[in-house]
Amino acid sequence: MRKWTVPSVLLLLCLLSLISDQGQKLHAKAEDDSDSLVDPPKVEEKLGAVPNGLSTASDVAKSQSESISKRTLRNTAEKFEFQAEVSRLMDIIINSLYSNKDIFLRELISNASDALDKLRFLSLTDEEVLGEGDNAKLEIQIKLDKEKKILSIRDRGIGMMKEDLIKNLGTIAKSGTSAFVEKMQSSEDLNLTGQFGVGFYSVYPAADYVEVISKHNEDKQYVWESEADGALAISEETWNEPLGRGTEIRLHIRDEAGEYLEEKNLKDLVKKYSEFINFPIYLWASKEVDVEVPADEDESSDEDETTAESSSSDDGDSEKSEDEDAEDKPKTKKIKETTYEWELLNDVKAIWLRNPKEVTEEEYTKFYHSLAKDLGDEKPLAWSHFTAEGDVEFKAVLFVPPKAPHDLYESYYNTNKANLKLYVRRVFISDEFDELLPKYLNFLMGLVDSDTLPLNVSREMLQQHSSLKTIKKKLIRKALDMIRKIADEDPDEANDKDKKDVENSSDDEKKGQYAKFWNEFGKSIKLGIIEDSVNRNRLAKLLRFETTKSDGKLTSLDQYISRMKSGQKDIFYITGPNKEQVEKSPFLERLKKKGYEVIYFTDPVDEYLMQYLMDYEDQKFQNVSKEGLKLGKDSKAKELKESFKELTKWWKGALASENVDDVKISNRLADTPCIVVTSKYGWSANMERIMQAQTLSDANKQAYMRGKRVLEINPRHPIIKELRERVVKDPEDDSVKRTAQVMYQAALMESGFMLNDPKDFSSRIYSSVKSSLSISPDAIIEEEDDVEEVEVEAETKEATSSSEAEPTRDDELTEPSVVKDEL
């Protein structure tokens, strides 16, 4: 029930009861009041008015002003009290409030822990409250009886007196802990959850009858019992074993909840919800052991015979000694026997409550494996253990796993499950929320433990609250600092100036750690840049990529900027399907010759990334496959533009059907005759390829996002020079037009675009091959002879008929007479 809380439910029920029970009283009182009016209004004074009817605007304004000013109940009004049908409210709690039946064990263990906490606090000033022997053991015990279908949870806490049982269990949502905290305000470390509040009633989805047996040091032992039907009973308990001190809750499990009578299920629930409770939790668990018992006479005689046969080759002396030993030792056998003993379920300590300086690396590794249910021996790449103070206080531990889950990005936007577990005072609440960490950090493992997190009444989900934003902000900052620390401590990430110092002071285990992190979780950092505008610059510092000068190693943006040429204003990059293709891209020819470094972006998400990452440290990003590339001033630029003006104008007209926006002189080509670039704010060729590969893509809707195509020509290339001469001589030459068309289509392919008509392109290529081989364009392709095909079909039929006839002779060949005839 996300929208209905207990207060609103109570109010609704009360209103229903008030309407049904008190409606007649209110109506009678209204008639009495109208009869008792001393001076009723006259028609002449208030035209159209009726007694106790509508009042004038002035009267309404006066009454409203009095109500607003007083903000209290009117003295003349008849007063009622809100009421609730307990049975109906219990039905709502049982069937609607708790969506997960499993949490009843969490709530009862949490209550038991609170009772033990209270006792421990009181024992600081009075040691006698602990008692002696087993009573002094602060522990929680769980025991089950499958035959009687009873599950028992017992603690040796402070216990409850008869008055406490009536107040705490007879009143829904009554918390004994809150009153205890108010009473003991002198303490600063009372982590209590609320004893027997609404959480206690979570037992009824699993149990149809509940007994609460409790013993307080200052009172007798009492039992509280109820069937969740609105009735309860409290009596002095004398027929069961005395508790000494504490509380035992006996749940009579429903038939449909039989899974809670299985030891394995109980162990799993305790491990999930209550693994880090301060006090030891024991389960009366069964265990099979080998036991030696006396063997039967028949079995013993069989064993003697076997022994005699095996020892027949031995001498007489050895036989006599063995017989004597056999007579002295009785015959026994081993059988499996089921025994019961108390098994500790929560042996992992809550290290986040300790000082980070006191926790060793081995303890952090062990805790990570327990939290992640990781049976391997790999250490986490990094961890962050901190305490946040201020408006919102919480403790947290975050881990970077050594490997990414195989399905990390498969349902990235369709799941709310996070690896961050939420605890409240060491009690697990949930891991199915995304309010505390953004999706791009959902690969982190860890937990958050807070006393002030806003939970709903069933403690199953977080409510929207302003403190969540504060917690989320702190967690993101700590997570990014933790990831940055991996890079700072990695010798491979150091700049050339600082590399020697880092290598001398660093540990070999940290070498290459950030490259390992990036290979596993690099895509998450890129998604963070897309989604998190607030931390975009901090995330950009974590980006890694290969470049034309990195020799296969990863480079950061800071390292790229430190190597930029003097006068370089932009950060150059290129996108493509893989490194092999972008390395050979014609867009890099002039850049490489001039010594510029270009970033390789080969992940499909990089195209989306660069739509959000516009600049870094006041340096703009420039895609070298788009317009706007500036490589300094070229003194011959104007001269070349004028020289090839006629060719560019003609070529643009020849490509009118191809939707080419313009034909220009290129400043980025060295060896290639021409390429096709796109407008600065449109899709690149690689982005067009990605969008066309989408399952639900619509070509018509994508048309407006495609960038305008511009053909750039290399004025220094001999093909371009020759083409200019041919155009000057005869601009209407068909062969020149065909050549221009083929060059444009080849440039499209080399630039990464998909051809709209591959058949047309291949036909033009074949025509060029014919011309180069001096083959006439009108040469006819030789046709096949139909007769040969008919003959082949006849031969096939004959072979088939002969193969069908052959098996019939196999049986005849086995007869002697046939063999004789053949001879």
N, C-alpha and C positions, 0 to 999 in steps of 0.2 A: 504494500500500500504506500505508494510514493506520495499520493496527494492527500490521503486521509491520515491524519495523525490522531493519537488517542484523545487529545482535548476536543478536536472537532467531532469525533464520534460520540464522546460523552455529551457534548452540547446538543447534537442531533437527537439522541435518545431522550434527553431531558425535555427537549421541546415537544417531542411526540407525546411523552407522558403528561406534560403540562396541558397540552391541547385536549387530550382525552379525559383527564381526571378533573381538570379545573375549569373547563369551558363553561359548564353550567353555573358554577359559583360566580364566575366573572359576569356572566349574563344577568344573574339575579342581582348582583351588587349594582350593576349599571342601572337596572330598573328602580332599585331602592333609592339610588342617588338622584335619579330624575324626579322621583316623587317628592323628595325632600327639598327640592329647590324652593327657596323662600320667595324669590322674585323672578319668575321666568321671563325671558325676553318677549316683547310684544311684536306683533307683525308690523305695526307702524314704525317701531324703532329700527327693526332689522327686517327689511322687506325680503320675504322668501325664506326667512330663517326658521329652523325647527329646533326644539329642545334637544340638547346634546348632539346637535348636528354640526354643520360646517360653521366655522367662525369667520369673522372678518380678518382681513390681512393684518390689521393692527393688533388684534388679539393673538394671532399666530406668531407674529414677530415678538410680542411681549413674552409669550410662553417659551419660545425658543431661546430668547436672551436669558431668561431666568434659568433654564436648564443648562445652558452653556456655562453660565457664571458659577452655578453650584457644583456641577459634576457629581452630584450625590442623589440617592434615592429620595423621592418625595415622601414626606412624612404621612401624607394622607392616603398613600397607595397601600394596598394590601400586599404583604410580602410573602414570597414562597422560596423554597430551596430547590436547587437543582437535584434531580434524582436520576438514578441509573438502574436499569435492570441488570443485576449482576450476571444472571445466567446468559442473557443476550450478549452482554459485553464479553464474557468469557468465550462465547462462541465466536465472536469477532476476532479475539486475540488468538484463539486456537487455529482458526481456519484462514485468517487473512493477514494478521500482523507478522507472522513468521513464515517466510517463503521457503526456508530451508530447515527441515526437521533436525538436522545434525547439530545445530548450534546449542541444543539444550545441554549437552555435556560441557560445552565451553562455558555456558552461563553458570552451571552448578559448580564447576571447578573454580571459576572466578569468585563466586560467593564463598567457597571454602577457603580460598586464598585470602580473601578479605578478613574472614574470621580469624585465621592464623596471624595475619598482620596485626589485628587488634590485640590479640593476646601477647604477641611479641612486644608490642609497644608498651602495654601495661606492665610487662615483666621487667622493663628497664628500671622501674621504680619499686616494684614489688615482685621479687623472685618467687614467692610462695604461690603465685597464681598458676605457675607452670605445673606444680605438683612433682611427683616422683615417678620413676619407672617409665612405662609406655606413655603415660600422660604427658611427660616432658618432651616427647618426640613431636616436633611440628611437621606433620606430614599429611598427605591425602591418600586414602585407600579406596580402590574400586574393586567391587566383587560382584559376581553374577551367579545366578542360580537358574540354569536352563529349564529344569523340570518345573519349577514354580513360576518361571518367567519374571524373575525379580532382579533388578539392577540396583546395587547399593553404592552410594558415594558417601564416604565418611571422612570427617576431618577432626582434628584434636584442637580446634580453635576455641574461641571464647564461649561458644554456646549461647543459647537463648533461654530466658526465663519464660514463664507462662505468659506474662504481660507482653513480652517481645513477640511471642508466637502470634498473639491476637493482633498486635499492631502491625507487624511486618508482613504476615501472611494472610491476615484477614482483610487487609486494605490493599487494593490494587495500586501498584506503582508507589508503594511506600518504601522509602529507603532508610534503613537503619544506619548506614554508613555516613550519610550526610549529617545526621544529628551527632554522630560520634566525632566527625571532623570538627564541627562547631564547638564541641565540648573540649576537644584537645587541640586548640589552636596554637598552643605553644610549640608543637612539633612542626618541622619543616619538611619531613620526608615521609608523609603518609600517602602512599600510592594505593588508594582504595577505589574500587569500582562501583560500589553500590550494592549492599547486601540485600538480597531478596526483594528487588524491585520488580518491574515488569518482566525482567529476564527470568525470574523463577517460573513464571507461567508458560515458558517455552517448553516445559516438560510434557504438557498435555497432548500435543500432537503425537507423542510417542508413547505416553502412558495414560491409562484410563483410571488409575487409582494411585494416589501418592500418600506416603507416610513420611512425616518429618519427626524424627526422634531427637530431642536435644536436651543437654544437661549443662547448666550453668553452675559455677562454683557456689553461687549464693542462692540456689533454688534446687528443687527436686527435678527428677527426670520426667519430661512430659512428651506426649506424642500428639502431633497435629495430623489430621487426615482429611482428605477430600476427594471427591470424584469429579470435580470441575463442573458441577451442576448448580452451583450457587450455594451449596450447603457445605459446612465444614464442622469438624468436631475436635475438641481438645480435651485430653484427659491425662491423669497421672499414669505414667508408664511403669508397670511393675512386673510384667510377664516376660520381658526380654532381658538380655544380659545388660547389666549396668554399663553405661558408656564411660563413666569416670568424669569425662568432660568433653564437650564438643557436640557435633551434630552428625546424624546419619540420615540420609534421604533414601527411601526405598521406593523405587519406581516399578509398578506392576505394568509391564510392557504389553501394549496392544498386540493382537494377533498379526495385524498387518505391518508391525514394526519389529518383526523378529530378527532383523539384521543387527539390532543393537544388543543381542544376546550372543554375538560371535566375538571371540577374543580379538581376532585380527581386525575387525572393524573398529573396535574400541581403541586398539593401539593406534590405528591410522588416524582416528579422530583426535586423540590426545596429541599425537605428533603434529597434526596440522594446526590445531587451535591453541593448545596449552603447552607447547614444547618448552617455553621459556618462563614458565611460572617459577617464582622464587623458591617454592617449597617442593620437596620430592613427591612425585605421584607414583604410587605403586598399584599394580594390577595383580589380583590373585589368579595367576596364569598356570595353565597345565603344561606339563613337560613329560616327554617319554624318555625313560632311562632303562638301561639293561640291568636286570636283577637276577642273581643266581638263586635258584630254588632247588629243593631236593627232586631228583628225577624219579619217575615211576619205575616199578620193578621190571616191567616188560622192556622199557627203554634201556634200563641198566644192564639187563641180560644181553640185549642186542649189542650194546657197546662192548661187553666182555668178550663176546664171540669175535667181534671185529678186531679187538686188541690181540686175541689169541692168534688169529690168522696172520696178522701183520708181524708178530714176534716169533713165529715158528722157527725161523732161521737162527735165532739167538741161542746161546748156551743155557744150561740148566740153572746156573747161579743167578744170572740176570733175571730169569723167569721167577725164581723164588722171591727175589727182592721186590720185583714189580707187584707180585701178588700180595706181599706183606703191605706195601704202600697202599694198594687198592683197598685192602681190608681196613686200614687205619683211616683213610679219607672217604667220607660219604659221597655217593654219586650225586652230582648237581647238573643243572642246565640253565642257560640264560634265556630269559623271556623279557618282552617289552612290558613295562609297567608305567601307568600314568600317575605322576605325582603333581602336587600343587605347591607353589611357592610364590612369594611376593617378588614381582619383577619391576625394576625401575624403568619408567618410560621416558623421563625427561632428564637425560644425562648431559645435554648440551647447555652450557651456561649462556646467559644473555650478556655477551661481551660489550654490547653497546652502552651498558650502564656503567662500565668501568672507564678509567682514565685511559685515553689512547696510548699514552706513554708506557703504561703498564702491560699492554697486550702485545704478545710476541707475534712474529710473522707466522709461526706454525699454528698459533691459535686462530689467527685470521683465516688461514688456509683451511683449517678444519671447520671453522664456522661457515665458510663459503660452501664447502662441499655439503654440509648439512642443510644449508638454506636452499641450495640449488638442486639438491638430491643428485649430486654428481658423484659417481662411484670411481671416477678417474683420479689420477694423482697430479694433474696439471694445476699449477698455481694460477690464481686470477692475475690478469695483467696489471691491475692496480686496484686500490681501494681507498676510500675516504671515510673516516670516522670522526664525527663532529657533533657538537651540541649547539643548538640555536637558542638564543635568549632574546628577550624583548617582549613585544606584544604577544607573540606566539612562541611557546617553548616546546621544543621537541629534540629528541636524539635520533640520529640516523647513521646507518652504515651503508655505503654504496660500493659495489664491486663491478669491475669490467671483466666479463668472462673471457677465457682464453680462446673460445671459438664461438662463432655465430650459430644459432639454431638453423636447421635446414629450411624452415618455413618462416623465417624472420620477415620477409617482404611479400609473401604470397597473399596474405589477407591484411595488408598494412592498414587500410582505411576501414576495414569491416570488423574489427575486434576491439573490445575494451579491456581485454585481459592484459595486465602489466606484470612485469617481474618484480615490481616493488610491492612488498607486503606491508599492510597497515596493521599496526599493533596499538592497543590502548592499554597502558600499564601492563605490558608483557603478554597481553591476551590478543591472539590473532583475530582480526575483524574481517578482512577481505583482501583479495588481490585483483578483483574485477572492477577496476575504475581507472580513469585516466586524468583525474583532476589534479594529481600531485606532480606528475611528470608528463611532458609532451610526448607525442607518439614517436618522434624521431629519437628519443632516448629510451625507448621501451626495451632495448637490449640490455640495459643495466640491471644487475641483480641487487637486491638490498631490502631494507626495511626502514620504516619510520615508526617511532614510538612516541606518542604524545598523550598528555593528560587533558588536553584542551581541544582535541579535534571535534568538530560538530557532527555527531552521529544522529541518525534517526532513532526512534524509541526502541526499535528492535536491534539496534547496533549492527545492522547488516550493510548499511550504505552511508556514504557521506552526504550531508546536506550542503546546499549552496551557502557559502558563508564567506565573508570578506577575508577571514584568516587563511583560507585556502590559497588565495593569490599570494599572500606573504610566504607561505610555506613553499609553494611552487617556485617562486622567484629565488628563494635561498637554495633549494635543491638543484635548480638548473645551474646556478652560479658555482656551486660546489662540484657538480658533475663535470662542467667544462674545465674547471681548474684541475680536477683530477686527470682528465684526458690530456690537458696541456702539459702536466707534469711528466707524463710518459715521454713526450717529445723532448722536454727539457733535459731529462736524464739519459736520453739515448745518444751515444757518441756519434752515430750516423747522422743525426739531425743537426749537429753543431756546424757553424760556419767554418770556413777554412781558417780564419784567424784564431778561433777559440777551440778548434778541434784537438790540438795537442794537449791543451789544459784539461779538456773534458776526458780524453782518453786516459790521461795519467790518473785522474781522480775517480773515474767511474768504474762500475762493476761490469764484468763481461756478460753477466746475465741480462743486463739492461740494453745490450747492444742489439739493434734490430727490432726492439720491442714495438716501436711506433709503426714501423712498416708492417709488422704482423697485425697490429690493431687496424691499420688502414685497409689492409686486404680483407679483413673480416667485417668491419663496420664503417668503411669509408662512405658508403652510400647513405648511411644514416646522417652523417655530417652534412652531406649535400642536401638531403631532404630538410634538415634543420635550417639551412640558409634560405630555402624556399618558404618555409612555414613560419619561422621565428624572426620577424623583422627587428625586434628589440635586441636580440643577441647576434644579429647577422655578422657584424664586424668581428666579434669574438670567435664565431664559428669559422669565418673566413681564414683566420690565423691557423686553423687546424687542417685546412685543405692541403692535399698533396697530389702531385701529378708529375708526369714525365715531360721533358722538353727536348728541343733540338740540341741542347748542350748538356743534358744531365747524364748521358751515357747509361741510360737504363735505370738510373736511381730516381727515387722520389724527391721532389723539390717543393718547397713552400713558397708562398707569395712573397714573404719577406726576403727569402734568398734570391728570388727572381729580381725583385726591385734592386737589391744590392749589386746585381750584375748588369743592370740596364746601361746601355750606352749613353754617353753624354748627349744631351739634346733629345733623347727619346722621351716622349710624353705619354705614350699609351702602352698598355700591357697587351701584347699580341698573343692570340690563341687561334686554334683551328679545331673544328669538330669533325668527327668521322666515325665510321663503323669500327675501325681497329687501328692499331698503331702502324701496321705495315702499309696500309693505304695512305694514311695522312703523311707518313714519312716521304712518300713519292709524289705527293700532291704538287701540281704546278704552281699553286698559290705561294709556295715557300721558296721558289727559285731565287728571286731577287733578294728576299730577306736573308737567306742563308749566305749569299755572296757578300752582302754588306755586314754580316756578323751580328744580325739581330737574333735574339732568342725567342722562340715561339712555343707556347704551351700546347700540349696534346690533350684534347678532351675526347675520349673514345667511349664513354659510358652514355647510353641513351638519356639518362637523367641529366647529363651535363647541358643538354640543349635547354631544358627547363631552368636549370640552375643559373645560366648566364642571362636569362630574362629578368632575374631578380638581383643578381650581383652585378651592378652597373659600374661600380668603381671600388677601389681599395687604396687607402692611404693617399687620397687625392689623385690617384692614377686611374684613368679611364681604361676600360677594356675595349679592344678592337678585334673583331673577327676578321681575319685576313681574307676570308672568302666573300666578304661583303664590301659595299662601297664605303668610301671614307678613309681608306688606308693612306697614310702620309709617311713618306720616307725621306723627308728633306726636300729642298728645292732642286729642280732640274733645270739647268740653264737652257737646254734645248727643247723643253716641253712645248713652248709656244710654236717654235719652228716646226717641230714634228706634227703638231696638231694641224697646222696650216698646210703642211705638205701632204697629209693623208686626209684632208678634209673631203675631197671628192670621193675617195674610197669609202670612208665611213658613212657618208650620206647615201651613196649607192647601195651599200650593204644593208643599211637599215631598211631601205625600200624593198630590197630583195627578200628580206625576212619579215615582211609585213604580216604574213599569215601566221607567223610563229609567236606573235605577241611580244616581240623584243622591244624594250623601251628605248634603247639607245645603243650605239656602237661608238666606243671610245678608244683612245690610245692608253695602253696599260703601263703602269709603273711598277708592276710586281712580277712580270715575266722576264725570263732570261733565255730559255731554250725552247719553250713551247710557243707555237704560232698564235694561239688564241685560247681564251677561257670565257666562261660565263659566270658573272658575279650577280649577287642579288642586292636589293636595296637594304639600307641599314636597319630598318625596323620591320622587315618582313622575315618570313621563314628562310632559313638557309637550305641548301640542297639536302643536307643530312636530316634536317627537321622535317622536310617534305617526305623523305623516305620513311621516317619514323611514324608520321601521322598516317601515311597510306597503309602501313602495316597494322594499324589498329583494327580490331575485330569489327567494331561498330562505326567505322569511319564513313563519312559522307563527303564525297568529292565535291559536290555542289556547295556545301556549307564551308568547306575548307578553301575554296577558291579565293575568297577575299583576304585570307591570311598569307597567301603566297607572295613572296617578294617580287618586285619588278625585275625582270632579267635584263642584264646589260652585257653585251658582247665586248670584251676588251681584247684588242689585237696588239701583237708585239711588232712595233715598227722596224725592228732590227732583223727580223726573221726573213730569210730569202723567199719563202712562200708568200708572205704578205707583200713584199716588194714586187714580186712578179705579178701578183694579183692586181696590185695598183696599176702596173703598166698595161695589163690587159683591159682593165676597166677604162683607162684613159683612151685606149685605141678604139674599143667597141663595147660600150656599156650594155648593149643588147645581145651580146654573145651568149647563146644558151649554155655552151660548155662552161663558161665562166660562172654563170648562175648556178649550174649544178655543182661546180667545185665549191662555191661559197656555201651552198646548202649543206654539202657533205662536211665541210669544215665546222660549220655551226653545230651539226648533230654530233660530231666527234668531240667537240668542245663541251657539249652538254654532258656526255657520258664521262669524260675525264674530270669534269667539275663535280660529279656526283649526282647528277639529275637522272631521272628515269625518262626514257624516250616515250613520247605518246604513240608513235608509229614505228616500232622496230622493223617491220617489214619494209617500209619505205627506205629506211637507212641501209638495210642489207642489200636491197635492190640497187641502190646507188653505188655501194661498194663493189658489187659484182660487175656493174657497168664500167667502173673504173678499171677493174682487173681485165675485162675484155679489151678495153682501149690500150692498156699497157702491153697486152699480148698480141696486139694487132688483129684482134678478132672483130669481124663485122658486127655491128650492133643488131643487124637483122638476121644473124645466124640462127638457124632453126634447130631445136633439140630433136635428136633422133628418137623416133617412136619405137616402142617394142612391137615385136611380131606376135599377133594373137594366136597363130598356129602353134607356136612353141608352147604356149600356155595350155592349149588343148591337149597336146601330146603329153605334157607333164601330168595333167589330170588323168589321162588314160593309164599311164604307167602307175600312178598312185592307186587307181582302182584295181589293177591287176595284182599289185603287191599286196593289197588288202585282202583280196579273195584268196590268194595263195596262202597267206598267213592263217586265214580261217580254216582252210582245208587241211593243213599239216597236222594239227593235234589229233585228228581222227585216225591217223595211221600209227600213232605211238603205241596203242594197245596191241595192234596187230603184229608189230615188230617183236613183241615179247613172246609170241607163239613159236614153238620149234619148227613147225611146218613152214612158216613164213621164212624163217632163217634159212632152211634148206633150199627153198625156192630161190632166195636171193643168192645163195652160193652157186 
